[in-house]
Amino acid sequence: MDDTLYCEHDYVRSGFRAVARELSETYRRNYPHEHLEHAIYEDMVEEWKQNGRGQIFDVVCRRYGIEKDISLLVNTYRQHVPENLSLYPDAERLLNYLKFKRLNRGIITDGDKGVQWRKIKAVELSKWFETEHMVVTDDLGRECWKPSPVPYQIIAERINLEPSECVYIGDNPHKDFVTARELGMYTIRVVRPTGDHMKIQLDRVYEADIVVNSLDELI
């Protein structure tokens, strides 16, 4: 789902806005700046661009002299209701095509279960997938996150197909394709202009059978 059907960076920005909103509301008396929320948000985005996600909240709080339990900010990020998330246009076209053709389809997605289900709701995947055909691996336990074979086997059974009859589409060669191929699934990697894994290239065993730059190519 992430970076395959929608832009994960949009979710990250949405989370930053939620954290910036909380910090600005809490510390506005200390920093009576008209645009405090926007300033904090912009600083988070800049830190993300420069150094990745690891220490963003720590860095920004230090910059503003804010004493805040970082774990609470992480919780705000994870618990927020995503804003302005939408499917990639080519993803929506492909899903419409698969639905029109009545082809069996399912979703496997890693990540905190609360976070992933809120994303699923935000991009309205229920328009194209039955709930039982959407597997959030965290519901099964951390040991069942990809590349565990368990979610692949579960989804194939639920959509009533053998693994050899399935095509798995993803973006992350670290975990998406190696198990799918071992189970006999055909694999397709989508490489977009934006995304955390788009420039990664691994050994052939971890890569997909083919690479596309747009899901329109599959239609």
N, C-alpha and C positions, 0 to 999 in steps of 0.2 A: 504493500500500500504506500508506505512513505517513499517519496521521490519516484514512484512508479505511476501512481494514479494522481497524486497531487504533490505540490512543492513543500517539502518538509521545512524549508527555510521560512515559509509563511507561518507555520506553526511556531517556530522559534520566536519570530518577531511578535506574534500574538502573546506568547508567554512573557516576553520582555515587557510588553505594554502592561500586562496585568501586574507584574512586580513593580514597575515604575509607578503605576497608579497607587499601589499600596504604600510604597515608600513616600510618595509625595503627600498623600493624605495624612500619614503618621507624623511626618517631620516638617510640615508646612510652616509651623510656628517658628521652627529654627531657621528655615530657609524660605522666607516670604517672597518667593520668586514666582511671578505670574505664570511662567512656563516651566516650572520645576519638573513636572511629570515628563514633559517632552525632552528636557535637558537630560534627565536620568536615562530615559529610553535611548536617546542618541548616543550617550556614553556607553551604554551596554552594547549597542550595535557596533560601535567603533572598536571596543575591546574584543568583541567576538571576531570581527574581521582581522584584527591584528594578531590575536593570540588563541583563538578558538574558544570553546565553551567552558573549559575547566574551572577558571577562577573569576568569572565575570562578576558575580554578585559580591565577592570579597573585595575585588579591586574597586568597584564603583562605591561600595559603602565606605571604604577607606578614603576615597577621593572626597566624599561629602562629609566625612567625619561622623558617619552614622554607625551607632552601635546596635547591631541587629543580629539575632541568631540566624545564621545563613541557612540552616536546615528549614526554618520557617519560610524563607524566601523560595527555597527549592520546592517546598510543599505548595506554595502559592502558584508557582510555575506549573507544577504537575496537575494541580487540581482546577486550574482555570478552564473556563468554557471557551474554546477556540473561537476567534473572530476572523471573519473574512477568509475562511478556507473554502476553496473550490477545486474541483477536479481540473486537471489539465484538459484543454479542449480536445486533444487527440484521445485522451483516456475516455472522456465522455462519449466520443464518437465510437470508439471500439466497444465500450460496454453496451451502447445502444444496438450496435451491429450484432453482438453476441446474443443479446436478449431477443432481437428480432428473429435471428436464426434458431432460437431455442436451443442454444448450445449450453451444456452443463458448465457451470463456472463457480469458483470459490475463491476465498481470500485466506492467506496465511500471513499474519503480521506479528512481529516481536515488539516487546516494550511493555512498560507498566500497563496492566489491564485497564485501569481506570482511564489512563491517558489515551490508550488506543481506542477504547469504546467511545470516548468523547470525540475523537477525530472521526470515527466512522459515522457518528451522528451528524457532525458538522458538515461533512461532505455528502451526506444523504445516501450512503451506499445501499441502504435498504431498498432503493428504487431498482437496483440491479441484482441484489443478492438476498437470498433467504438468510435469516439470522443463523440457522444451524449450518449454513455454508460459509460462515465467516469465523475462522479459528484465530482467536487471540491466544498465542502460545502461553502467555503468563497465566491464563486460566487453568492450564494443565500443570503448571509448575515450572520453575526456572530451568530445571533440567530438560524441559521439552522445548526450549527456544531453539530456533534454527542454529546449527545444522542437524539437530536431532531428527531422526526419521519419523518420529511419532506424529507431528502435525501433518506431514505429507501423506502419511498412511491414513490418518483420520479423514482428511479432506477428500481424498480419492474415494474412500468408502462412502462418505456422505453424499457425494455427487454421483455415486453409482458408476464409477469408472475404474478400470485397472490403471495402475501408475503408467503403464506403457501406452495408454490411450490419452494421457494428459500432456499438456504443454504448460510449463512453468515460466512465468514472466517476472523478472525482478531487476534490481539495479546493483545489488551489493555482492561482488564475487567472493567476499570473505565467507559468506554463509548461505547464499541463496541457491547456488547451482550444484555444488558438489554432491549433496545427498540426493537431490532431485534426479541427477543423472545416474547415480548408483541404483536408484529405484526403477530406472528405465524411462523416466520422463524426458521429453524433449525440452530444451531450455533456451530461453531468449533473454538477452540482456538489453535493456534500454539505456542508452547513454544520452543524457540531456545536457544542455549548456550549463545548468545549475544543479548542484547536489553534492553531498558529502563524499560520494564514492565514484564520481564520474571520471576522475583521472587515474583511478587505481587499475593496475594491470597485474594479474597474478599468474602463477603457473597454469598451464592448460587445464589441469584437472579441476581447477576452481572456476574456470571461465565457462560461459554458456556456449551452446552449440553455435548460435549466431548472435550478432549484435545489430540492433536497429537504433536509429536516432529519433524515431517517431513511431508511436503505436499505430498511426495510419498505415504504415508499411505492412502491418499484419492483416489489415482489411484487404 
